[in-house]
Amino acid sequence: MDELSPKIRDMLGDGTIARQSQFLATIKTDVPYDIDTLNFKRETRDIIYTPALIEFLKRYEFRSLLPSDITVSTPVYTLENPTKLAHVDTMRQLESHIQNDQPYSLSTSGYPMLTALYIALAEDDVYKIDLQDDYAPLFVRHILDQPGSMLTYNWKEHARCMMWWLEYRSQELSLF
């Protein structure tokens, strides 16, 4: 610490934050477990792929650990009714549904930047969020902060698109 400048020393303080950061960033390798890691390979036939294990691996997206004869696919749906365009009032109603833990599904288009966002409360109750609406960033932020009972595959990719879009929108608005 003596070789650091006074300004950096002041920022570090007594080193508590630095020690906490180091603790959080340290990967524990001495955690007890009861899995034989040598036999935990996809090619090993000794693993019994129970339905519960397969569901666990699919749910948490451990695709590389699944046997090659099991494919992970998501269902493709075709809407019979057109989507409803959601402006501010509808977005507030959707927020209310989400806060009340009503199950819903979310879908995004565009990578890495969000170009379309859809919320489905039921098969015939699908909304396309008007991303040009001034309330849309607040609605997207609400979903990211409090996702509620979301039934969405690959949530991380959807969240990444929404966060990119929020960042873009905030920069776009700051230009004016």
C-alpha positions in Angstrom: 0.0 0.0 0.0 3.0 2.3 0.6 3.8 2.5 -3.1 0.3 3.7 -4.0 -0.5 7.4 -4.5 -2.4 9.1 -1.6 -5.5 9.5 -3.8 -5.6 5.7 -4.5 -5.0 4.9 -0.9 -7.9 7.1 0.1 -10.1 5.4 -2.4 -9.1 1.9 -1.1 -9.6 3.0 2.5 -8.6 0.2 4.9 -8.9 -2.5 2.2 -12.2 -3.9 3.4 -13.9 -3.4 0.0 -10.8 -4.9 -1.8 -10.9 -8.0 0.4 -14.6 -8.4 -0.1 -14.1 -8.1 -3.9 -11.4 -10.6 -3.8 -13.5 -13.0 -1.8 -16.4 -12.6 -4.2 -14.2 -13.2 -7.2 -12.5 -16.3 -5.8 -13.7 -19.6 -7.1 -14.0 -22.1 -4.4 -12.4 -25.4 -5.4 -12.5 -27.1 -2.0 -16.3 -27.5 -1.8 -17.3 -31.0 -0.8 -19.4 -32.8 -3.4 -20.5 -36.4 -4.0 -20.1 -36.6 -7.8 -17.4 -38.7 -9.4 -15.9 -36.0 -11.7 -13.9 -38.5 -13.7 -17.1 -40.3 -14.8 -19.0 -37.1 -15.4 -18.4 -36.9 -19.1 -21.0 -36.9 -21.9 -19.3 -40.0 -23.5 -19.5 -42.0 -20.3 -22.3 -44.6 -20.5 -22.3 -45.1 -16.7 -24.5 -42.0 -16.2 -28.1 -42.8 -16.0 -30.0 -40.0 -17.7 -33.2 -40.0 -15.7 -36.0 -37.7 -16.9 -35.3 -35.5 -13.9 -31.7 -35.1 -14.8 -32.5 -34.5 -18.5 -35.0 -31.8 -17.5 -32.5 -30.2 -15.1 -29.8 -30.1 -17.8 -32.3 -28.6 -20.3 -33.8 -26.1 -17.9 -30.4 -24.7 -16.9 -29.1 -24.9 -20.5 -26.3 -27.5 -19.9 -26.7 -28.7 -23.5 -23.1 -30.0 -23.8 -23.8 -32.5 -20.9 -26.8 -34.0 -22.6 -26.3 -37.2 -24.5 -26.1 -36.7 -28.3 -29.4 -38.6 -28.9 -31.4 -36.0 -27.0 -32.1 -32.8 -28.8 -33.2 -29.6 -27.3 -35.7 -27.7 -29.3 -38.2 -25.1 -28.5 -41.7 -25.3 -29.8 -42.7 -23.0 -32.7 -46.1 -21.5 -32.5 -48.2 -19.8 -35.2 -50.6 -17.2 -34.0 -54.1 -17.5 -35.2 -55.0 -14.0 -34.1 -52.9 -10.9 -34.9 -50.9 -9.4 -32.0 -52.2 -6.3 -30.3 -50.0 -3.2 -30.3 -49.4 -2.2 -26.7 -49.1 1.5 -25.9 -48.7 3.1 -22.5 -52.1 2.0 -21.0 -51.8 -1.6 -22.1 -48.2 -1.7 -20.9 -49.4 -0.6 -17.5 -52.0 -3.3 -17.5 -49.4 -5.9 -18.5 -47.2 -4.6 -15.6 -50.1 -5.2 -13.3 -50.5 -8.8 -14.5 -46.7 -9.4 -14.1 -46.7 -7.9 -10.5 -49.6 -10.2 -9.7 -47.5 -13.2 -10.8 -49.7 -14.1 -13.7 -47.6 -16.5 -15.9 -46.6 -15.0 -19.2 -44.1 -15.6 -22.0 -41.8 -13.1 -23.5 -40.2 -13.1 -26.9 -37.7 -10.7 -28.5 -36.4 -10.1 -32.0 -33.2 -8.6 -33.0 -29.7 -9.4 -31.9 -27.9 -7.8 -30.2 -30.3 -4.9 -30.3 -33.9 -5.3 -29.5 -36.1 -4.6 -32.5 -39.4 -6.2 -31.3 -40.8 -7.3 -28.0 -43.8 -9.6 -27.5 -45.6 -10.5 -24.3 -48.1 -13.4 -24.3 -50.5 -13.9 -21.4 -52.2 -16.8 -23.3 -52.1 -18.3 -26.7 -54.7 -15.9 -28.1 -53.6 -12.9 -25.9 -50.3 -11.6 -27.4 -49.1 -8.1 -27.3 -46.4 -6.4 -29.4 -44.8 -3.6 -27.3 -44.6 -0.3 -29.1 -40.9 0.4 -28.6 -41.3 3.9 -29.9 -43.7 4.8 -27.0 -42.1 6.9 -24.3 -43.2 4.5 -21.7 -41.5 1.5 -23.3 -38.2 1.9 -21.5 -39.9 2.0 -18.2 -41.9 -1.1 -19.1 -38.7 -3.0 -20.2 -36.9 -1.9 -17.1 -39.8 -3.2 -15.0 -39.5 -6.6 -16.7 -35.8 -6.8 -16.1 -36.1 -5.7 -12.4 -39.2 -7.8 -11.5 -39.7 -10.6 -14.1 -42.5 -12.3 -12.1 -43.7 -15.6 -13.3 -42.1 -15.6 -16.7 -42.2 -18.8 -18.7 -39.5 -18.0 -21.2 -36.8 -20.1 -22.8 -33.3 -18.6 -22.9 -34.1 -15.6 -20.7 -30.5 -14.5 -20.7 -30.5 -13.7 -24.4 -33.8 -11.8 -24.2 -32.5 -9.8 -21.2 -29.3 -9.0 -23.1 -31.3 -7.7 -26.0 -33.4 -5.6 -23.7 -30.4 -4.1 -21.9 -28.7 -3.2 -25.1 -31.9 -1.5 -26.3 -32.3 0.4 -23.0 -28.7 1.6 -23.2 -29.2 2.7 -26.8 -32.5 4.5 -26.0 -30.8 6.3 -23.1 -28.0 7.5 -25.3 -30.4 8.4 -28.1 -32.5 10.5 -25.7 -29.5 12.3 -24.2 -28.6 13.6 -27.7 -31.7 15.8 -27.7 
